[in-house]
Amino acid sequence: MENSEELAYTVVVNVEEQYSIWPSFKKVPEGWSEVGFTGKKQDCLSHIKEIWKDMRPLSLRKKMEEQKNSWNERRKQAISTQPTICPEASSTVEFLTKGVQSISAKLAGHGVASFHNSLVREYIHLTFTGTRGQTCIGIKIDPQKTEFKNVDFEKGVGLVKVEGNFILDFVKLKCCAEIDLQDLSGTAQLEIVQKLSPFEALSTQ
């Protein structure tokens, strides 16, 4: 059996713009295509690390961009019509701040390694599974308050505790979450930090 480190590999990508490597002497699987880079295993992995900057699947990036554009448009309209009024908390905010919420830190097509990379970048995505449509929120976490309990990322075991802030519907919220690496599920508690005017929300983003 040949040493896998000495075999020639090619870098491949799928329709969701997720990258991987494949032995160059084998036919590329359906749904994947070559990107034009071939070499030893480590060279291919290093190339992927250089070009794969956003770990989110393409469909998720498009969905979040659409949500962002829609939100920006609503925010501009709110600023132009009510620049000094602080709106009441939305029904989503009210729901999320009532008790403990079930969450998932697992994005489509990604696992523990992707979550670990998000922790390193200090920006994670949490899906609140109890909301209508399962609200997905990006949170800038505070690395000083991240805790690891019996964590082994390679084995996918242990608990990770994170804390961070985000803005939703003109309200600044603090999120304290605990995620089990086994299935990247967990719980979170949110509390209102500050209700913002449309101008303050725009300036904070």
N, C-alpha and C positions, 0 to 999 in steps of 0.2 A: 504493500500500500504506500502510495506516495505521501510525502510530508505535505500537509495542507498549506503550510507556510511557503512552500516552494512552488506550488501550483500557480498557474496564471489565472487571474480572475478579471472580470469586467464589471464595471459599475453600472447598475441598472436602476431605472426609476419607473414607478407606476403612475396611473392616472391621477392619483392624489398627491403626486410630487413627493413621494416617500422613497428614500434611496436604500439600496442594498447592494450586495455583491453576489456574483454567480460565476461558477467555473467557466472559463472561456471556451472550453471544448464541448460544453453542453448547450443545447438549444435553450434560449431564453424563454421562461414560462409565459403563457398567455397573460396579457394584461401588463406586462413589463417590457421595457425597451432599453437598449443600450444608450449610454450618454457619450460614449466615445473615449472612455478612459479604461485602459487595461494595464495590469501589472500584478505584482505579488500582493498577497492578501493585505499586509499592513499598509502598503502603498495605496491600495484602493480604499481602505478604511480611513486613511489620512486625507485622501481626496474628498471623501464624503463629508468628513468633519469640516473641511474648508468651505464646501459649497452648500451644505444643508444648514442654513442659518435659522430657519423657522420650522420647528418640529411639528407644527399643526398641519393636519391634512388640508389640502386645497379647498375642499368643500366647506370645512369649518372656517377657514380664513375668509372665504367669500361671504358666508353667512354672517360672521362677525363684522365684516366691512359694511355689509348692507345695514346691519343693526346700528353701526356707528354713524353711517350717513343719515339714517332715519332720525337717530337721536340728535345729531348736530342740527338737522333741519328744524326739528321741534324746539331745540334750545334757542336757535336764532329767532324763531317766531315768538317764543316766550320773552326773550330779551327785548325785542322790538315793541311788544305790546304791554309788558308789565316789568319794566326794568328795576323796580324797587320793591316788588312784593316777594315775600318768601312763601312759596306754596306749602300747603299741608302735605304731610307724608302720603305717598301713594299707597294703594291697597297692597302692592307687592312688598313695599318697605314694612308696612304694618304687619303683614304675615310673617316676613322673615325675622322680625324682631320679637316674635312671640315664641318663647321657649327654644328648645333644642331642635335644630334642623338636620335632616339627613342629607349627606353630600356624597359626591363622587369626584375624585381627582383624575379619573381615567378619561383621556380623550380617545376618539376613534382611531384604532390602529396603533395605539401607543400603550406602553406599560410602565413598569417601575423605572427603567432607565430614562425614559422621557421625563417622568416626574422628578427624578433626581436632577436632571439637567435644568428643569424649571426652578428647583430650589437653589441651584447654583446661580442662576440668573436673577434670583430674588423676585420672580414674577410667576405666579401660578394661576391656573384656571380651575375653578370649582363649580360643579353643577349641583344646584339645589333641587334634588329629585322630588321634593314634595310640592313644588310649585307647578302651576299649569304651564305646560310646555317645557318644564325643567330648565329653569333659568341658569344660564352659564355666565359667570362673572370672572373677569380678570382682576387679580388682587396683587398689589405691590406689598410684599411681606417684609417685615423687620427681621433681618438676620440675627440681631442680638436677642430676639425672643423666640427663635426657633429651637425646639428641643427634640432630641433623639432618644428613644427608649428601646434598648435591645435591638437596634437597627442593623440589618445586613442587606444592603441594596442588591448585592449579587444573588442572594437567596430569596429576596423579596419578603422579608419578615421584619417585624418591629413596628413601632408607632412613631409618628412624626407629629409634633405640635407646632403650629404656626400662628402668627398674629400679623394682621395688616389692615390697612384702610382702603376704602374705595368709595366712589360717589355713585349713587343710584337715585334717579328722579329728584335731583336737587337736594339730596340728603347725604351727608358724609357719615359713613358707617365704619365701625370697627368690627373685624371678624376674628374670632378665636376658634381655630379648628384643630381637630385631631384626626389623622388619617392612618388607617391600617394598611401597611404595604402589601399584605397578602392579596387583597382585592381592590386596593386604592379607594375604599369606601370609608365613611366615618361620620362624624357629627360636627356641627358648628353652632356657635352662638353669636348673634349679632346685636349690637347696641348702637343707638343713634348718638353720634358725636356732635353733630351740628346740622341744623337746617340752613340751607344756603339760598340766597337770591339767585335768579338766573345768571346775573353778572358774576357773582362769586363762583358759581359752578363752572362757568366758562373759563374764568381766570385760573381755577384750580386744576383743570384738566391738563 
